[in-house]
Amino acid sequence: MPKSPSILASFRFAWQGVKHAFRTQRNFRVHAAVTALVVLAGLMFRLSWTEWAVIALTVAVVFQAELVNTALEAVVDHVSPDFHALAKVAKDCAAAAVLVVALGAVAVGVAIFLPRLLGG
């Protein structure tokens, strides 16, 4: 049985995936920019530890969904380089998963920041 990579090597492989997604996926970069704005707003509004935890988990789920979508697209493109209806379904569903998570993230942002923006 082949030897498993070390923990450090595993982190390096994972970081390569993050770098690939950042370089090649426009939406990943958009999520990164929005995350930076959310962090700045959180600092400005002095969020509680609980609010920071909710924001961190929400951001992690959005990036996770985007990374899984990117991985699925790569596998589908490799296996089915020509158009195939089922390949389209797989890609569309993966993109929809990202959309659902992103909309949930917007809801979290509204719940945390809107009361502060309205002075409450």
N, C-alpha and C positions, 0 to 999 in steps of 0.2 A: 504494500500500500504506500502511495507517495506521502512524503512528509508534508504536514500542514505548514503554511508559512508562519513566521513568527508574528507576534502581536504587532510589532513595529512595521513589518512588511504589510500586514493586513491594513493598518492605518494608511500606509503609503498608497496602496491600491485604492482604498476608498477615497483618499484625497485626489488621486488621478481622476476618479469619476466626477468629483465635484468640479475640478478644473475643466474637464471636458464639457460638462453641462454649462458652466459659465461661459466658456469660449463659443459654444455652438448653439446654445438655446436662448433666443431673445427673451422668452418669457422668464427664464431663470434669472436673467439680468434684471428684468423688470421687478421680479419678486425681491431681489437683493436691494434694489434702489428703494422700494417701498419699505422694506425692513429697516433700512437706515433711517428713513423718515419717521417710522414708528418709534424707533429707539430714541431719536431726538425729541419727539413729542413726549415720550414717556419720561425722559429726563426733565423736560420743561415742566410737565405737570406733576412731577414727583410721585410717580405711581407707587402703590403699596407693593410689598413683597409678593402678595397673592396675585395682584394684577400683573406683575412682571413674570410670575410663573405661568399664568394663563397666556400671556403674550409669547413667551419662549416656547411653550408647547405648541401653540398655534403656528408660529413661524416654522418650527421643526416639521410639523405635519405638512405644511405647504411645500417646503423644500423636498421632503420625502416623496410626496406625490409627484412632483416635477421630475425627480430623479428616476422613479419607477417608470414614469411615462417615457422618459428619454431612453431608458434601457429597453423597454418593450418596443419602442419604435425601431431601435437598432436591430433587435432580434428579428422583428417582422421584415425589415428591409433586407436583412441577410437571407432569410429563408424564402422570401417572396419578393424578389427584386421587381418583377412585373406586377401590374395591377391585379389584384384578386379581391373579390367582394368580402371574403372573410378577413383578409388583412386589413381592409378598410374598417370593418367592424371593430377589430381589435384596437386599432389606432384611435378611432373615434371614441370608443369606450374609455380608453386610458386618458384621452384628453378631457373627456367629460368628468372623470374622477378628479382631475386637477381643478376643473371649474367648480365642482361641488365644494371642494376643500377651500378654494380661494373665496367663494361666496360666504362660506362659514367664517373665514378669517375676517372678511369685511364686517360680518355681524358682530364678531368679538370686538373689533376695533370701534364700531359704533357704540356698543354697550359700554366700553371703557372710556372712550374719549368724548362722545357727544354730551354727556352731562357736564363735563368740564368746559367744553366749548360754549355751552348754554349758560354757564355760570352757576351750575348746581353742585 
